[in-house]
Amino acid sequence: MQKETTFTKMIRLIILFIVLEIVIQELLAFNLVDWIYYQFGIGQLFSNFIYKTIEVVVVLALNFFITKQKIYLFNEFNWLKLCFWLFLILITIPFFDMPNLLESVTNGIMGGFSEELLCRGVILGVFLSYIVKKDKYSYHNLLISITGSSIIFGLMHLTNLTHTSLSYTLIQVLISSIGGLTFAFIYLYTGNIFYPIAVHLVNNWIRSSDTTNNIQSYSLALFGYSLVLIFIISLWYFRKHNPKLIELIKIDSKMSLETL
């Protein structure tokens, strides 16, 4: 009965977090930025920047007061991580001469930070912390946690119905849910939220570009295939190895028990 109550409490906290985040962003923040836009005549790019900055602050504040989930920034050098950063740099080079460079990069940064902090840093973190603290960690429960957080990530794109068609929004929901799986695997392997943020940033950046040459098309295709490859390898790898993120959560869980 106690386990059920604890699980129910976790779900209620996540629901409360998401509802408050959506209400604050879609009603309060949106109307505030809209008022600033017309009152002071700021540009669309700066308006989006203000809106996404508010979202980051809201996510961090709600996490502090409601979910209290630690967002991990584990930093340890290895050659695979170095190759990761070099790969992202090489992928983006063909897009530096795009006409809408500033807008694409800014949108990538804004979307990457807020959405990864929310869906991987907080929601996935809450799910994983629960199964670790309840000594229920298994490959099966790991996949359930990843899938659950990714579906939530996809469903949150339903808010786009305010300005896009139903069919297009549903496609966004599906693609975002699938992409969320890969972002989650990257966070699991590295134990550092900045890695999925970086991939999310690059993804938003290059996909929002007006592709004009073959090199950009090849880079875009290579990036997409790489995300699929990461997903497939991760499914095999985490069947046999504990993710770094799980190890970090276990350490924190053990330390919290020792201080009680």
Contacts in CASP RR format, 6 or more apart in sequence:
PFRMAT RR
TARGET T0000
AUTHOR 0000-0000-0000
METHOD contacts of the structure
MODEL  1
MQKETTFTKMIRLIILFIVLEIVIQELLAFNLVDWIYYQFGIGQLFSNFI
YKTIEVVVVLALNFFITKQKIYLFNEFNWLKLCFWLFLILITIPFFDMPN
LLESVTNGIMGGFSEELLCRGVILGVFLSYIVKKDKYSYHNLLISITGSS
IIFGLMHLTNLTHTSLSYTLIQVLISSIGGLTFAFIYLYTGNIFYPIAVH
LVNNWIRSSDTTNNIQSYSLALFGYSLVLIFIISLWYFRKHNPKLIELIK
IDSKMSLETL
3 134 0 8 1.000
6 130 0 8 1.000
6 134 0 8 1.000
7 130 0 8 1.000
10 126 0 8 1.000
10 127 0 8 1.000
10 130 0 8 1.000
13 66 0 8 1.000
13 67 0 8 1.000
13 126 0 8 1.000
14 67 0 8 1.000
14 123 0 8 1.000
14 126 0 8 1.000
14 152 0 8 1.000
16 66 0 8 1.000
17 62 0 8 1.000
17 63 0 8 1.000
17 66 0 8 1.000
17 67 0 8 1.000
17 122 0 8 1.000
17 123 0 8 1.000
18 123 0 8 1.000
18 152 0 8 1.000
18 156 0 8 1.000
20 62 0 8 1.000
20 66 0 8 1.000
21 55 0 8 1.000
21 58 0 8 1.000
21 59 0 8 1.000
21 62 0 8 1.000
21 118 0 8 1.000
22 156 0 8 1.000
22 159 0 8 1.000
24 58 0 8 1.000
25 51 0 8 1.000
25 54 0 8 1.000
25 55 0 8 1.000
25 58 0 8 1.000
26 159 0 8 1.000
26 162 0 8 1.000
29 51 0 8 1.000
29 54 0 8 1.000
29 55 0 8 1.000
29 58 0 8 1.000
30 51 0 8 1.000
32 54 0 8 1.000
33 47 0 8 1.000
33 50 0 8 1.000
33 51 0 8 1.000
33 54 0 8 1.000
34 47 0 8 1.000
36 42 0 8 1.000
36 47 0 8 1.000
36 50 0 8 1.000
37 43 0 8 1.000
37 44 0 8 1.000
37 47 0 8 1.000
42 50 0 8 1.000
45 102 0 8 1.000
45 103 0 8 1.000
45 106 0 8 1.000
48 106 0 8 1.000
48 107 0 8 1.000
48 110 0 8 1.000
49 106 0 8 1.000
49 110 0 8 1.000
51 110 0 8 1.000
52 110 0 8 1.000
52 111 0 8 1.000
52 113 0 8 1.000
52 114 0 8 1.000
53 110 0 8 1.000
55 114 0 8 1.000
56 113 0 8 1.000
56 114 0 8 1.000
56 117 0 8 1.000
59 114 0 8 1.000
59 117 0 8 1.000
59 118 0 8 1.000
59 122 0 8 1.000
60 117 0 8 1.000
63 69 0 8 1.000
63 71 0 8 1.000
63 117 0 8 1.000
63 122 0 8 1.000
67 122 0 8 1.000
67 126 0 8 1.000
69 121 0 8 1.000
69 122 0 8 1.000
69 125 0 8 1.000
69 126 0 8 1.000
69 129 0 8 1.000
70 252 0 8 1.000
71 117 0 8 1.000
71 121 0 8 1.000
71 122 0 8 1.000
71 193 0 8 1.000
72 121 0 8 1.000
72 187 0 8 1.000
72 191 0 8 1.000
72 192 0 8 1.000
72 193 0 8 1.000
72 245 0 8 1.000
72 248 0 8 1.000
73 191 0 8 1.000
73 192 0 8 1.000
73 193 0 8 1.000
73 194 0 8 1.000
74 190 0 8 1.000
74 191 0 8 1.000
74 192 0 8 1.000
74 244 0 8 1.000
74 245 0 8 1.000
74 248 0 8 1.000
75 192 0 8 1.000
81 190 0 8 1.000
81 195 0 8 1.000
84 195 0 8 1.000
85 198 0 8 1.000
87 226 0 8 1.000
88 198 0 8 1.000
88 199 0 8 1.000
88 202 0 8 1.000
91 202 0 8 1.000
91 206 0 8 1.000
91 219 0 8 1.000
91 222 0 8 1.000
91 223 0 8 1.000
92 202 0 8 1.000
92 205 0 8 1.000
92 206 0 8 1.000
92 219 0 8 1.000
93 219 0 8 1.000
94 213 0 8 1.000
94 215 0 8 1.000
94 216 0 8 1.000
94 219 0 8 1.000
95 101 0 8 1.000
95 104 0 8 1.000
95 205 0 8 1.000
95 206 0 8 1.000
95 209 0 8 1.000
95 216 0 8 1.000
95 219 0 8 1.000
98 104 0 8 1.000
98 209 0 8 1.000
98 210 0 8 1.000
98 212 0 8 1.000
98 216 0 8 1.000
99 210 0 8 1.000
100 208 0 8 1.000
100 209 0 8 1.000
100 210 0 8 1.000
103 208 0 8 1.000
104 204 0 8 1.000
104 205 0 8 1.000
104 206 0 8 1.000
104 208 0 8 1.000
104 209 0 8 1.000
105 205 0 8 1.000
107 204 0 8 1.000
107 205 0 8 1.000
107 208 0 8 1.000
108 200 0 8 1.000
108 201 0 8 1.000
108 202 0 8 1.000
108 203 0 8 1.000
108 204 0 8 1.000
108 205 0 8 1.000
108 208 0 8 1.000
109 201 0 8 1.000
111 200 0 8 1.000
111 201 0 8 1.000
111 204 0 8 1.000
112 197 0 8 1.000
112 200 0 8 1.000
112 201 0 8 1.000
112 204 0 8 1.000
113 197 0 8 1.000
113 201 0 8 1.000
115 153 0 8 1.000
115 200 0 8 1.000
116 183 0 8 1.000
116 187 0 8 1.000
116 193 0 8 1.000
116 196 0 8 1.000
116 197 0 8 1.000
116 200 0 8 1.000
117 193 0 8 1.000
117 197 0 8 1.000
118 156 0 8 1.000
119 149 0 8 1.000
119 150 0 8 1.000
119 152 0 8 1.000
119 153 0 8 1.000
119 156 0 8 1.000
119 180 0 8 1.000
119 183 0 8 1.000
120 149 0 8 1.000
120 180 0 8 1.000
120 183 0 8 1.000
120 184 0 8 1.000
120 187 0 8 1.000
120 193 0 8 1.000
120 196 0 8 1.000
121 187 0 8 1.000
121 193 0 8 1.000
123 149 0 8 1.000
123 152 0 8 1.000
123 153 0 8 1.000
124 145 0 8 1.000
124 146 0 8 1.000
124 149 0 8 1.000
124 184 0 8 1.000
124 187 0 8 1.000
125 145 0 8 1.000
125 149 0 8 1.000
125 245 0 8 1.000
125 249 0 8 1.000
127 144 0 8 1.000
127 145 0 8 1.000
127 148 0 8 1.000
127 149 0 8 1.000
128 142 0 8 1.000
128 145 0 8 1.000
128 245 0 8 1.000
128 246 0 8 1.000
128 249 0 8 1.000
129 249 0 8 1.000
129 253 0 8 1.000
130 136 0 8 1.000
131 137 0 8 1.000
131 138 0 8 1.000
131 141 0 8 1.000
131 142 0 8 1.000
131 145 0 8 1.000
132 246 0 8 1.000
132 249 0 8 1.000
132 250 0 8 1.000
132 253 0 8 1.000
133 253 0 8 1.000
137 246 0 8 1.000
137 250 0 8 1.000
139 238 0 8 1.000
139 239 0 8 1.000
142 188 0 8 1.000
142 238 0 8 1.000
142 243 0 8 1.000
142 246 0 8 1.000
146 181 0 8 1.000
146 184 0 8 1.000
146 185 0 8 1.000
146 188 0 8 1.000
147 181 0 8 1.000
149 180 0 8 1.000
149 184 0 8 1.000
150 177 0 8 1.000
150 178 0 8 1.000
150 179 0 8 1.000
150 180 0 8 1.000
150 181 0 8 1.000
150 183 0 8 1.000
150 184 0 8 1.000
151 177 0 8 1.000
153 176 0 8 1.000
153 177 0 8 1.000
153 180 0 8 1.000
154 172 0 8 1.000
154 173 0 8 1.000
154 174 0 8 1.000
154 176 0 8 1.000
154 177 0 8 1.000
154 180 0 8 1.000
155 173 0 8 1.000
155 177 0 8 1.000
157 169 0 8 1.000
157 172 0 8 1.000
157 173 0 8 1.000
157 176 0 8 1.000
158 169 0 8 1.000
158 173 0 8 1.000
160 168 0 8 1.000
160 169 0 8 1.000
160 172 0 8 1.000
161 169 0 8 1.000
164 172 0 8 1.000
179 227 0 8 1.000
181 231 0 8 1.000
182 199 0 8 1.000
182 227 0 8 1.000
182 228 0 8 1.000
182 230 0 8 1.000
182 231 0 8 1.000
182 234 0 8 1.000
183 196 0 8 1.000
183 199 0 8 1.000
183 200 0 8 1.000
184 196 0 8 1.000
185 230 0 8 1.000
185 231 0 8 1.000
185 234 0 8 1.000
185 238 0 8 1.000
186 195 0 8 1.000
186 196 0 8 1.000
186 199 0 8 1.000
186 230 0 8 1.000
187 193 0 8 1.000
187 195 0 8 1.000
187 196 0 8 1.000
187 245 0 8 1.000
188 234 0 8 1.000
188 238 0 8 1.000
188 243 0 8 1.000
188 244 0 8 1.000
188 245 0 8 1.000
188 246 0 8 1.000
189 195 0 8 1.000
189 234 0 8 1.000
189 237 0 8 1.000
189 243 0 8 1.000
189 244 0 8 1.000
189 245 0 8 1.000
190 244 0 8 1.000
190 245 0 8 1.000
191 243 0 8 1.000
191 244 0 8 1.000
191 245 0 8 1.000
191 248 0 8 1.000
199 227 0 8 1.000
202 223 0 8 1.000
203 223 0 8 1.000
203 227 0 8 1.000
206 216 0 8 1.000
206 219 0 8 1.000
206 220 0 8 1.000
206 223 0 8 1.000
207 220 0 8 1.000
209 216 0 8 1.000
211 217 0 8 1.000
211 220 0 8 1.000
END
